[in-house]
Amino acid sequence: METRLIELTLPADRLAGLRERVEQLDPIAIESLDSDEDRRAVLRVLVRQGQVESFLDRFESLSERYDEIRMTVYAVEATLPVPPEPDEDDEAGRTSEEEREESNRLSRIELHAKIGRNAKLNAEYLWMVLFSSVVAAVGLVQGNVAVIVGAMVIAPLLGPNMALALATTLADTELGIRAVKTGMSGVALAVVLGVICGWYFKVDPSLPEIAMRTRINHLDLILALAAGGAGALATTSGIAGALVGVMVAVALLPPLLVAALLAGAGHWQGAVGAALLYSTNIAAVNLAAMTVFLSRGLTPRKWWEKSRAKRSATVFMVLWIVILAALAAGFIYYNLRLETP
């Protein structure tokens, strides 16, 4: 059973009242430390993963109201004695779908912190985009599938896309701007590198690994939707995202590099097709990720934020669907032109 340790540091004169409120939530274990020197106290609470969000929602307002109160959440690798599994009666008492989903995912605060870290624009992110783009470009030019897959392993594309999907789900403008800034910086770097490689290397548009990414069919759309859904599910569940990130990168980096390579080599028709495929995959990944986030009950804490998040999610879901429909129409027209002698 997944557990978390929540540590609260607060003034010692508030300890008794806060401990009484915490005990009402039926935690696994609770410990308090009172220091006479600086009149500060520490309250440590061991809870099940499914209790974290409701616990933090109840006491988050205290840390916002009083600067001297801080809450910190720690992941617990193991604890002895082993906490008992929740009773079936307790599970039966969970009446809402949102409560059931909370027990199987990271809390909103943990998830926001994790995704926020992965969406930072820094030197490490840009270097990883650069290296993965170089490897992917070489693999595409050579038609080497193994090299292309290797590029997907190091491509850091999961973070910005999951951050954008979460931002639109929670109406988090700051996170959304950061996600777009990071994502577009990576795209710009990959495109510039791809155009240079396309101009310098001999690019054969008839190679299967290149030609297959200049056209689209329903299987490509299914792949992108599955990648986005898997990425969001892995992120909310706390599963290691490396392997899932490979799947997301497969849907995004190769078509982007193919478009850049063909543009650099002067094959404009193929470049347009690959760019359409990349755009379609971006829309599908974000649509699927938002769907998973919403289905797992991710909402803000405050009621007015919930209302704003609901409007944001509705608007962006409709927007992604409209964009997908427009891109599908564009690809139908593009494929028809290719088939016309």
Sequence and secondary structure as in RCSB ss.txt:
>XXXX:A:sequence
METRLIELTLPADRLAGLRERVEQLDPIAIESLDSDEDRRAVLRVLVRQGQVESFLDRFESLSERYDEIRMTVYA
VEATLPVPPEPDEDDEAGRTSEEEREESNRLSRIELHAKIGRNAKLNAEYLWMVLFSSVVAAVGLVQGNVAVIVG
AMVIAPLLGPNMALALATTLADTELGIRAVKTGMSGVALAVVLGVICGWYFKVDPSLPEIAMRTRINHLDLILAL
AAGGAGALATTSGIAGALVGVMVAVALLPPLLVAALLAGAGHWQGAVGAALLYSTNIAAVNLAAMTVFLSRGLTP
RKWWEKSRAKRSATVFMVLWIVILAALAAGFIYYNLRLETP
>XXXX:A:secstr
  EEEEEEEEEGGGHHHHHHHHHTT  SEEEEEE TTT EEEEEEEEEHHHHHHHHHHHHHHHHH TT EEEEEE
 S  SS      HHHHHT  SHHHHHHTTS  HHHHHHHHHHHT  SHHHHHHHHHHHHHHHHHHHHT HHHHHH
HHHH   HHHHHHHHHHHHHT HHHHHHHHHHHHHHHHHHHHHHHHHHHHS   TTSHHHHTTSS  HHHHHHHH
HHHHHHHHHHHHT   HHHHHHHHHHHHHHHHHHHHHHHHT HHHHHHHHHHHHHHHHHHHHHHHHHHHHTT   
SSHHHHHHHHHHHHHHHHHHHHHHHHHHHHHHHHHHHHH  
